[in-house]
């Protein structure tokens, strides 16, 4: 598997660019299929969150893969390729694995150590599997990334310091408007981030929680999950509800502004409280009009302001510990992948040896037809034992060597020395003749044009 990552995040692009590049509606699904259908790609997965868009792909050509995936990101995001390119990052093979593992551990998050990214990675893998764009290679990679992320949170203190964007945003608001407990709140949206926000508000002690969503059934389901700690409000009545709350958290998948500056101005005028009407906008693109920043009586905390805020960073020791875990796990994963590439060659070698033994025993049988059963069994056992002993040391050693950097050459040497039929090796690995040893087949229903390469 030759892993390539092409993406942009809060680390490389300003919020304005991320907002314009945001993938909403059915765009992520179409991007996935288009990526998997390119000539250089065998498998594809998309990590699409409020502050990162990353395409993970198994490619057979690095430069062509970068060019094709970059073009697709520009096309589906609507951001001009020349402008987008200046914000893209590219990681390949071990560096790509290192990046994904770092993301899973929260080291690359806007709020270092936050654990919500694990759920987002799990969702990314599930979507790729449902759309048949991910095969065995990406499945193993993402599953391992999830395990690494869990290990980082269980073995270090980074999870104690790591906050979700919801928690961090609420801390920024509480610092300027007072504690969240006792406030009245409105959550706009009923997706994963909005659900997290609603649950966080309940734990924080809000006295009255409203939930609004374009699809009323989803809002009702969220209220049900919260166990009666909230109630729904019609999405069309959100402008009216603004005047009756102290805090609004919005995170919908809308392509445009959901709460306008004029609506906020009217709500502020209708309120009796002197405390600013606070908004936490976690949507990308934004839900709350940017002009709300300048309105008297209103406070807007959005992804842009969060990116400039300084979170309470985890202790350096915890970050160092997680960094070490990532490095160790990347090395172990790479060694396992290299060792796996030698397995089809070893199996093919032992299969060839077994066929030779069977052939020679059959020839002996034809030349010595009067051989008694006991002698025949002893000869058969002896021949097989000799072959097994001759092959044991080289096959064990080649597996060890293959796990080291550059180990793929040992598989080549083994195939050359024993004159192994390439068709036999590829039959074991499940890849077509002409494909690199160790490459993974895509799902049989995949729309990928690069499955056979």
N, C-alpha and C positions, 0 to 999 in steps of 0.2 A: 504494500500500500504506500503510495506517494502522496502524503497529505499536504494540501495547500489551503491556506486561509487568506482570504481577501476581505477586508472590512474597514469600518470607521467607527469611532466611539467618541465619548466625551473627552478622551485624552488627545485625540488628533483633530477633532472638528469642533468649531464653536456651536453653541446650541442652535443658532439660526440655521446653520447648514444641516444639523441633525433633524431639525424640525421640517425643513423642506424635503429631506431625504426619507422621512418616515414612511414606512410601508404599512398600509392599512387595507381593510377589506379583504378581497381575494388576491391582492397583489403578492403577498408572501408565497402563496401556493403556486401562482403562475411563475414567479421567479424560480422557485424550486424546480419545477418541471423544465423550464427553459435551461437551467443550469445543467440538469441531468441529461438533457438532450444534446448538449454540445459534444463535438467529436472527441474532445480530450478528457471528458469527465466520465467516470464510471459510477460514482456515488456522490450525493450532495445532501447537505443539511444546512439549515438557516437558523441562526440565532438572532432573533429580532426583538429587541427590548426598547425601552424609552430612551436609552442612552448608548445603544450599540446595535450595529447591523453587520453581521459576519456570515460569510459563505464559507463552509467547510466542504472540500471536495477531494476525492481521490482522482488524481490526474496522471496522465502518462507523459505529458510534456509541460515543463514548468512555464516557460515564457508564453506559450500559446494559452495555457490555463489562466495565467494572470490577465492576459489581454481579454480573453473571452468573459471571464467573471467580472472584470472591471466594467466592461461594456454593458453587461447585463444589469449590474447594479445601477449604472447611470440611466439606462433605459427605463427600468422599473421604478426608480426613485424620482425620475424627472429632473434630476440635477445634471447639468452639462458635464460631459465626461472630463473635459479639461479642468473644470473647477473641482470636480469630485476627486480626481486623481491626486491632487495636492493634499487631500486629507486621508487617503487610503493607506493602510499598512498591509504588508504582505509577509507571511511566515510560511516556511516550507519544511516538511519532514520533521525532524526532532524539535526544531524551533516552533513549529506549528503545534506539536503536542504539548510543549512547554507552555505555550500561550493558553491553550484550552485548559490545562490543569491549573494554571494561575487564575484564570477566570473563574473556574469552579470553586476555588478556595477563597474567592473574594478579594484577591490581591489587586485585581484590575478594576474593581468597582469604584463608583464615585464616592461611596462611603466604604472605606476599606474594611473587609471582614463581613459585610452583610451577607446573610445566608439565603436571601430570596433568589439569587442567581441559580442556585441548585434546582429549584423548581422550574426556572425558565429554561435551563439546559435540558431538563427532563421533558419539558413540553416540546422543545426543538427536535429532540430525537423522536418523540411520539409522532409529531407531524410528518417527519421524513419517512418514518415507517408506514404511516397511514397512506402517504402518497407514493409509496414504493420507490423512493429516490435514495434510500439508504439500504445498504446490504450488510454483510457480516463485518466488513472492515470498520465502517463508521459506528455500527452498533457496539462493537467491542471497545472502540475508542471512547465513545460517550459514556458507556457504562463504567469504564475505568475512571474517567474524569469525575463522575458522580461519587465513586468510591473514594477517590483522592480528596474531594471536597469534604465529604463526611469525616474522613480521617483527620483532616486539618482542624475541623471544628471540635472533634472529640479529644484530640491529643494536645491542643494548645488552648490558650485563652482568647484567641482571636474572635470567637463567637460572642464572648461577653462584651467586647468593645465594638464588634461589628453591628451596625444598625441597618434596618431597612430604610429606604428613602422616606417612607411614611414616618417612622420614628424620628429620623433626623429632621424632617421638615416640621413636624409638630414641636420639636424642641426649639427650632428657630422662631416659630410663632409664639410659643409659651414665653420665651425670653422677652417678647415685646408686648404681649397682651395679657400675660398672667397664665396661671396653670390651666390645663385643659379640663380638669375635673370641674363639674358644675356647669359647663358650657352647653349650649344647644348646637347641634351640628347637622349638616346635610352632606351626604355622600352622593355624588352624581356619577353613575356608572355602576355596573355589577359584575365586572370582570375580575380577574385574579388580584390586580392591584387594588381595585376598589373594595373587594372583599377583605383584603388585608387591612385596608384603612378602616373599614367599618369595625372589624374585630378589635383593632388597636384602640379606636375611640371608646368602645364599650369597656375595654380593660382600663382605660384612662379615666373613666368615671363621668362621661358626658351624661347629662340629665335627660336629654331628649334627642333621639337620632332619627333622621329622615333619610330614606333611600329612594333615589329616582333613577329610572333607566328607560330608554326608548322602548325596550321590550319589557312590559310590565311583569310578565311571568318570571323573568330573571330577578327582578327586584324583589318580588314576593318570595322567591326561593331563598335569596340572601337573608331576608328578614326572618324566614323560618329557621335557617341555619343559626342565626344569632339568638334563637330561643326566645323571641318576644321582646328582645331588648331594643328593638327598633320598629318603625312603621314606614310604610311606603307613601310616596307622594307622586302624583301624576307628573310625568316628565314635562308636559306643557305648562305646568304650574310652578316650575322651578323659579322663574323670575319673581313670582309673588312670594315664594317660600324664603327667598333671600333675606327679606326684611324681618323674618321671625327667628333667625338663627344667628349665632356668633361666629361660626366657623364653617367653611365649605371646603370639602376635598373633592376634586374632580379628576377623573381619569377615564375618559371614554375613548372609543376608537374613531371618533368623528374626524372628518377631513378638514373641518373649519372650526371657527370659534363657536363655543356652546353658550358662554356667558359673556355678553357684551358690556362695554364700559357704560353705556346708557342705562342698562338694567341695574348695574351696580350702583350708579349714581342715584337712581330712584330708590333702591333698597336702603341705601345709607340715609337718605332724607326721611324715610319712613320709620327708621329705627329710633328707639328712645334711649338705647344704651350709648354711653360715651366711648365705650371700648371699640376700637376699630373692627370693622367686619373683615375677618381674616379669610384668605383664600390660599389653599395649598393645591397648586396645579401640577399634577404628575403626568399629564398627557403629552404625547409627542405625535403629531403637532399639538400645540397648546390648545387647551379648552377655554381658558380665560383670556380675554382681550389684554394684550400687553399694556394698553393705555391705563389699565387699572392701577398700575404702579404709581401713577401720578395723581390719583384721586384722593382728596382729603376724606378721612373717615374710613379708608379701606387700606388693607395690607395684603399684598400679593407676594407669596413665596412660590417660585416656579423652579423648573430645572436649571434655568440659567443662574438664578440667585443661589441655588443650592450648590452649583458647581464652583461658585466663588467663595462660599462659606467654608470655614475651617471646622471640620468635624473633630470630635474628640478622638484623636488617633490612638489605636491600640499600642501597647507597649512595644518598644523596638525588639524585645526578646521574643515576643509572640510572632511578629512579622518575620524575624530571622528564622524562627523554628518552622514556620509554614513554608518559607522559601527553601529551606533544607528538605522538607518533605516533598515539595514539588520536584526539586532536582533529583532526589532519589527515585521518585516514582517515574519520572521521565526516563531515567537510565534503565530502570527495571522493565518498563514497557518496551523500550527500544530493543533491549536484549531479548525479550520474549518474542518480539516480532521477527527479529533476525533469526532466532532459533527456529521459529515456525516455518521460515522459508526453506530450511534445509530438510524439514520432515518429509516432503514429497519425494525428494531425491533418495533419502535413506530408505523409505518404504519401497520405492521402485527398485533400489539395489537389492534389497532383501527378497523382493518378489522375483527378480531376475535369477538370483542365486537359488531360490526354491524351485524355479522352473528348470534350471540346469540340473539340480540334484534329481528331480523327478525324471528328467530325460535320460540321464546316465543310468539311473536305477532300472528304467524300462529297457534300456539297451542291454544292461547286465542280465536282466530277466530273459531276454530273447537269446542270449548267448549261453546262459546256464539254466535251461528250463527245468532241470532236475534238482535244482537247489531246494533243500528242505525249508520249511517255514521258519524254524528257529534260526538257521543261518541267514536266511533272507532278512529277518527282522534285525539281527545283530549288525549286518552290513548296512542296512538302511539307517539304523541309529548312529552308527559310527560315522558314516558319510555326512549326515546332517550335523552331528556334533562338531566335526572338523570344520565344516563351512561356517557354522555359528561362531566358533572360536576365532576363525580367521577374520570374520567381519566385525566381531565385537569391538575390538580396540579402535579400529579406524572410524566406525560409526559413532561410538561414544565421543571420541576425540573431535570429530568434525562437528558434532552438535555443540561441544564446548567452544570451539573456535568460531562457529557461526554466530554465537551470541555476542561476540566482540565486534567493535566497529570494523567495517570492511569485511565482515564474515561471509558475505554473499559469494565472494570469490572461491571459497572452499567448496561450496555446492557445485560451482562450475567445474572445479578441478575433479571432484568426485565423479561427475557425469562424464568428463573427458577420459579419465583413467579407466573407468569400467565400461566405457562405450555404451552408456545407457541411451535407450531410445527416448528422444524428447516427448514423443506421444505418450509413452508410459508414465513419465514424470508428470506431465500436465493432466493426465487422466486421474492421477492420485490427487493433485491439487485442486481439480475441478475447474481449471481455466483452459481456454482454448490454446492450441498450438500457436506459438508466436507471441503469446502474452508473457510478461515478466513473471518469473517464478515468485510465488508468494502473493500475487495480486488476487483480489477477492472478486468472486462473481457477484453481479448485482441481482436484485430480486427478479425473478422471471417475468413479472408483470411490469417491470420498470420501463419507462419511456426513454431510458438512456440510449443514446446512439453510440456511447463510448464503452458499452459493456464488454465488447470484444475488441481488444486492442493488442 
